[in-house]
Amino acid sequence: MGTRAETYAGPFYLGEKAVITHGGAGGWRAASNLEDVINAVQSAAREALSENSLEGMLVKAIVVLEDSGVLNAGLGSVLSIDGKLTMDAGLMYDDLRAGGVAAVTYPRNPIRLADWVARNLYHVLLAGPEADKLAEKLGLKRHPGPSERALKRWKELLEQVKNGKGPEWARKMASLLFADTVGAVVLYNGRLGAGTSTGGVALKHPARVGDSPIPGAGFYVEKGVGGCAATGIGETIILGRPCVYAVELLKQGLPVEEAARAAVARHTALFGSDNLGIILLNAEGYAAAAMNTAGMPVGIAGNKHEAKGFMLLRREE
């Protein structure tokens, strides 16, 4: 484990076929469903390993996380300040295909729509109602709407704001989230892929888009080097590009755990703490996770490592 500023785990040797997942960096110490969350990231890693293609592994990992209902993505997505559910998702493969969707409401699994964009369009990012129309036209499953848990949480947070309670807005985003973006990085047959999906920040402004659908921000891969997926405060991730930085450190020869920790330390120096977690996987099958928040659930699996889920917790000093 690292210092209070940046806590890390790894390296884990997962093998030539590997996956690492996360369930979002945030204030997990206060969450009541930690067992369900850890099971979700572990199941996502395990089920992805059963796929026999890079694309299949990456999409399966994130679909399992979206469908879990206990994380802020897909069925568990949080609501904006006006009580609406909008989602972002994106992915990238090491052959420079990438796809993202932003502020969508229709698909049950936004990552499936992002994958279709990456496979079939010259565009990289689609947003809003027209992206929803495309999801419907493609026959993707429709999202059932906000969960009871999300609605309850939205009402509680909105009541706090109306009563003038709670911390300042920027601090609120970090301290009130128990679940954030979900993500995965996979290695298959020498190839790499990374992706993310999210319901965004609780009480976000309508039409707000974070880092999750943006290549180079929420996710990034480079052929023969490694891949990264991020979670935290999207605005800082867009500006700081920690995934690009982490992969560049791998390219320079740093071990995976040192690259992950250094990327988070740089982000903390730029933007302060409680805003970032990353998972990192190199082309040799070694994985690591790092964060500057209270906690982050992580799942790992590979042909050389059994499926495992754990909560990375910041060491109190």
C-alpha positions as semicolon CSV with decimal commas, in nm:
position;residue;x (nm);y (nm);z (nm)
1;M;0,000;0,000;0,000
2;G;0,107;0,357;-0,060
3;T;0,073;0,683;0,128
4;R;-0,247;0,852;0,232
5;A;-0,234;1,068;-0,082
6;E;-0,220;0,776;-0,321
7;T;-0,307;0,423;-0,216
8;Y;-0,230;0,144;-0,460
9;A;-0,248;-0,232;-0,504
10;G;-0,042;-0,458;-0,726
11;P;0,129;-0,573;-0,927
12;F;-0,091;-0,872;-1,004
13;Y;0,028;-1,110;-1,274
14;L;-0,291;-1,210;-1,454
15;G;-0,147;-1,378;-1,763
16;E;-0,182;-1,348;-2,140
17;K;-0,561;-1,330;-2,112
18;A;-0,649;-1,080;-1,843
19;V;-0,907;-0,835;-1,714
20;I;-0,916;-0,579;-1,435
21;T;-1,237;-0,397;-1,340
22;H;-1,336;-0,117;-1,104
23;G;-1,662;-0,001;-0,948
24;G;-1,573;0,363;-0,894
25;A;-1,354;0,565;-0,661
26;G;-1,531;0,749;-0,379
27;G;-1,643;0,739;-0,018
28;W;-1,698;0,365;0,007
29;R;-1,631;0,338;0,382
30;A;-1,988;0,455;0,452
31;A;-2,156;0,223;0,201
32;S;-2,384;-0,052;0,333
33;N;-2,362;-0,286;0,031
34;L;-1,989;-0,354;0,010
35;E;-2,034;-0,730;-0,032
36;D;-2,263;-0,680;-0,333
37;V;-2,022;-0,429;-0,484
38;I;-1,719;-0,656;-0,445
39;N;-1,918;-0,946;-0,592
40;A;-2,006;-0,726;-0,891
41;V;-1,648;-0,633;-0,982
42;Q;-1,534;-0,992;-0,929
43;S;-1,819;-1,133;-1,141
44;A;-1,745;-0,884;-1,417
45;A;-1,382;-0,995;-1,430
46;R;-1,471;-1,364;-1,416
47;E;-1,743;-1,349;-1,683
48;A;-1,529;-1,139;-1,916
49;L;-1,260;-1,406;-1,902
50;S;-1,504;-1,657;-2,057
51;E;-1,524;-1,453;-2,380
52;N;-1,304;-1,538;-2,676
53;S;-1,235;-1,199;-2,830
54;L;-1,095;-0,868;-2,712
55;E;-1,418;-0,687;-2,794
56;G;-1,629;-0,955;-2,628
57;M;-1,422;-0,944;-2,309
58;L;-1,435;-0,567;-2,274
59;V;-1,805;-0,528;-2,347
60;K;-1,900;-0,824;-2,126
61;A;-1,704;-0,686;-1,828
62;I;-1,878;-0,350;-1,845
63;V;-2,223;-0,494;-1,921
64;V;-2,201;-0,704;-1,604
65;L;-2,114;-0,391;-1,406
66;E;-2,396;-0,193;-1,571
67;D;-2,646;-0,470;-1,496
68;S;-2,541;-0,515;-1,134
69;G;-2,764;-0,230;-1,017
70;V;-2,530;-0,158;-0,724
71;L;-2,293;0,072;-0,914
72;N;-2,338;0,410;-1,078
73;A;-2,376;0,286;-1,435
74;G;-2,653;0,128;-1,638
75;L;-2,931;0,008;-1,407
76;G;-2,776;0,176;-1,102
77;S;-2,723;0,520;-1,257
78;V;-2,772;0,825;-1,039
79;L;-2,992;1,122;-1,134
80;S;-2,920;1,480;-1,238
81;I;-3,051;1,772;-1,033
82;D;-3,375;1,776;-1,235
83;G;-3,442;1,409;-1,156
84;K;-3,351;1,270;-1,497
85;L;-3,128;0,978;-1,583
86;T;-2,860;1,033;-1,846
87;M;-2,561;0,808;-1,905
88;D;-2,217;0,822;-2,068
89;A;-1,997;0,536;-2,188
90;G;-1,695;0,483;-2,407
91;L;-1,427;0,235;-2,506
92;M;-1,107;0,210;-2,706
93;Y;-0,914;-0,070;-2,872
94;D;-0,543;-0,071;-2,947
95;D;-0,600;-0,058;-3,323
96;L;-0,717;0,302;-3,269
97;R;-1,087;0,228;-3,287
98;A;-1,286;0,416;-3,025
99;G;-1,649;0,497;-2,958
100;G;-1,839;0,698;-2,701
101;V;-2,196;0,800;-2,623
102;A;-2,297;1,088;-2,399
103;A;-2,616;1,199;-2,224
104;V;-2,813;0,895;-2,347
105;T;-3,130;0,770;-2,181
106;Y;-3,253;0,481;-2,396
107;P;-3,003;0,191;-2,380
108;R;-2,997;-0,042;-2,083
109;N;-2,626;-0,088;-2,160
110;P;-2,469;0,228;-2,302
111;I;-2,141;0,043;-2,352
112;R;-2,305;-0,170;-2,623
113;L;-2,396;0,144;-2,814
114;A;-2,044;0,284;-2,769
115;D;-1,900;-0,042;-2,903
116;W;-2,128;-0,020;-3,209
117;V;-2,004;0,333;-3,274
118;A;-1,643;0,213;-3,252
119;R;-1,707;-0,077;-3,489
120;N;-1,928;0,091;-3,749
121;L;-1,881;0,468;-3,767
122;Y;-1,598;0,704;-3,852
123;H;-1,727;0,921;-3,569
124;V;-1,594;0,874;-3,216
125;L;-1,862;1,037;-3,000
126;L;-2,242;1,058;-3,032
127;A;-2,460;1,248;-2,785
128;G;-2,819;1,309;-2,685
129;P;-3,154;1,217;-2,843
130;E;-3,016;1,111;-3,180
131;A;-2,786;0,862;-3,010
132;D;-3,091;0,727;-2,826
133;K;-3,276;0,691;-3,157
134;L;-2,984;0,492;-3,293
135;A;-2,991;0,260;-2,991
136;E;-3,361;0,197;-3,047
137;K;-3,310;0,141;-3,420
138;L;-3,037;-0,113;-3,344
139;G;-3,274;-0,306;-3,119
140;L;-3,072;-0,261;-2,802
141;K;-3,252;-0,332;-2,476
142;R;-3,426;-0,029;-2,329
143;H;-3,334;0,107;-1,988
144;P;-3,619;0,051;-1,739
145;G;-3,574;0,390;-1,574
146;P;-3,431;0,501;-1,239
147;S;-3,403;0,242;-0,965
148;E;-3,574;0,292;-0,630
149;R;-3,231;0,333;-0,475
150;A;-3,138;0,611;-0,719
151;L;-3,467;0,792;-0,668
152;K;-3,435;0,776;-0,290
153;R;-3,081;0,905;-0,302
154;W;-3,176;1,189;-0,538
155;K;-3,455;1,303;-0,306
156;E;-3,226;1,294;-0,003
157;L;-2,949;1,490;-0,175
158;L;-3,190;1,743;-0,321
159;E;-3,343;1,802;0,022
160;Q;-2,999;1,873;0,165
161;V;-2,932;2,129;-0,107
162;K;-3,269;2,299;-0,057
163;N;-3,196;2,329;0,315
164;G;-2,854;2,480;0,254
165;K;-2,679;2,182;0,406
166;G;-2,384;1,979;0,291
167;P;-2,035;2,085;0,179
168;E;-1,948;2,316;-0,110
169;W;-2,040;2,187;-0,456
170;A;-1,699;2,063;-0,562
171;R;-1,648;1,889;-0,229
172;K;-2,001;1,751;-0,238
173;M;-1,928;1,557;-0,554
174;A;-1,636;1,381;-0,389
175;S;-1,782;1,321;-0,044
176;L;-2,137;1,211;-0,120
177;L;-2,069;0,952;-0,388
178;F;-2,058;0,590;-0,280
179;A;-2,036;0,467;-0,638
180;D;-1,891;0,627;-0,947
181;T;-1,795;0,532;-1,300
182;V;-1,737;0,162;-1,374
183;G;-1,457;0,048;-1,599
184;A;-1,248;-0,236;-1,732
185;V;-0,917;-0,298;-1,906
186;V;-0,860;-0,626;-2,091
187;L;-0,579;-0,814;-2,263
188;Y;-0,648;-1,086;-2,519
189;N;-0,411;-1,250;-2,765
190;G;-0,164;-0,964;-2,731
191;R;-0,426;-0,694;-2,784
192;L;-0,558;-0,436;-2,536
193;G;-0,886;-0,259;-2,475
194;A;-1,029;-0,025;-2,210
195;G;-1,368;0,128;-2,143
196;T;-1,593;0,302;-1,893
197;S;-1,962;0,362;-1,823
198;T;-2,141;0,594;-1,580
199;G;-2,460;0,760;-1,473
200;G;-2,255;1,072;-1,404
201;V;-2,228;1,282;-1,091
202;A;-2,527;1,289;-0,857
203;L;-2,722;1,618;-0,891
204;K;-2,521;1,709;-1,201
205;H;-2,638;1,991;-1,425
206;P;-2,860;1,868;-1,711
207;A;-2,654;1,783;-2,023
208;R;-2,330;1,758;-1,821
209;V;-2,081;1,518;-1,982
210;G;-1,785;1,382;-1,789
211;D;-1,473;1,192;-1,885
212;S;-1,631;0,851;-1,939
213;P;-1,712;0,875;-2,313
214;I;-1,389;1,057;-2,406
215;P;-1,084;0,864;-2,531
216;G;-0,769;0,990;-2,363
217;A;-0,964;1,102;-2,057
218;G;-1,169;0,824;-1,898
219;F;-0,989;0,548;-2,086
220;Y;-0,685;0,498;-2,307
221;V;-0,483;0,215;-2,463
222;E;-0,167;0,192;-2,668
223;K;-0,075;-0,117;-2,868
224;G;0,201;-0,322;-2,712
225;V;0,217;-0,096;-2,405
226;G;-0,093;-0,098;-2,183
227;G;-0,440;0,030;-2,108
228;C;-0,604;0,238;-1,837
229;A;-0,955;0,322;-1,713
230;A;-1,028;0,610;-1,476
231;T;-1,295;0,704;-1,224
232;G;-1,357;1,006;-1,005
233;I;-1,441;1,369;-1,075
234;G;-1,475;1,380;-1,453
235;E;-1,387;1,745;-1,491
236;T;-1,043;1,695;-1,337
237;I;-0,989;1,375;-1,536
238;I;-1,065;1,554;-1,865
239;L;-0,813;1,825;-1,781
240;G;-0,545;1,603;-1,626
241;R;-0,565;1,299;-1,861
242;P;-0,424;1,057;-1,604
243;C;-0,476;0,752;-1,825
244;V;-0,264;0,894;-2,106
245;Y;0,002;0,983;-1,849
246;A;-0,003;0,636;-1,690
247;V;0,031;0,458;-2,025
248;E;0,316;0,691;-2,123
249;L;0,496;0,593;-1,801
250;L;0,454;0,228;-1,897
251;K;0,603;0,309;-2,236
252;Q;0,904;0,459;-2,058
253;G;0,958;0,130;-1,877
254;L;0,802;0,188;-1,534
255;P;0,649;-0,116;-1,360
256;V;0,271;-0,114;-1,368
257;E;0,225;-0,037;-0,997
258;E;0,472;0,252;-1,007
259;A;0,307;0,399;-1,316
260;A;-0,037;0,379;-1,156
261;R;0,079;0,538;-0,834
262;A;0,275;0,813;-1,010
263;A;-0,024;0,902;-1,230
264;V;-0,245;0,944;-0,924
265;A;0,023;1,140;-0,738
266;R;0,051;1,382;-1,033
267;H;-0,326;1,425;-1,039
268;T;-0,333;1,496;-0,666
269;A;-0,063;1,760;-0,709
270;L;-0,269;1,927;-0,981
271;F;-0,621;1,904;-0,839
272;G;-0,602;1,790;-0,476
273;S;-0,722;1,458;-0,336
274;D;-1,053;1,268;-0,342
275;N;-1,101;1,289;-0,716
276;L;-0,933;0,993;-0,894
277;G;-0,892;0,619;-0,915
278;I;-0,735;0,424;-1,203
279;I;-0,685;0,064;-1,307
280;L;-0,387;-0,016;-1,526
281;L;-0,292;-0,327;-1,726
282;N;0,025;-0,366;-1,929
283;A;0,085;-0,574;-2,239
284;E;0,266;-0,841;-2,035
285;G;-0,043;-0,913;-1,826
286;Y;0,052;-0,727;-1,508
287;A;-0,220;-0,516;-1,344
288;A;-0,241;-0,252;-1,070
289;A;-0,490;-0,007;-0,921
290;A;-0,433;0,329;-0,753
291;M;-0,650;0,607;-0,607
292;N;-0,653;0,919;-0,391
293;T;-1,004;0,858;-0,250
294;A;-1,140;0,668;0,049
295;G;-1,202;0,351;-0,148
296;M;-1,239;0,176;-0,484
297;P;-1,372;-0,175;-0,557
298;V;-1,147;-0,373;-0,792
299;G;-1,188;-0,706;-0,969
300;I;-0,913;-0,910;-1,137
301;A;-0,900;-1,233;-1,335
302;G;-0,671;-1,403;-1,584
303;N;-0,558;-1,732;-1,722
304;K;-0,281;-1,715;-1,457
305;H;-0,494;-1,572;-1,175
306;E;-0,830;-1,677;-1,035
307;A;-1,112;-1,424;-1,025
308;K;-1,092;-1,204;-0,718
309;G;-1,270;-0,894;-0,595
310;F;-1,155;-0,660;-0,319
311;M;-1,208;-0,312;-0,180
312;L;-0,900;-0,094;-0,204
313;L;-0,923;0,129;0,104
314;R;-0,716;0,433;0,187
315;R;-0,488;0,375;0,481
316;E;-0,572;0,615;0,761
317;E;-0,263;0,775;0,911
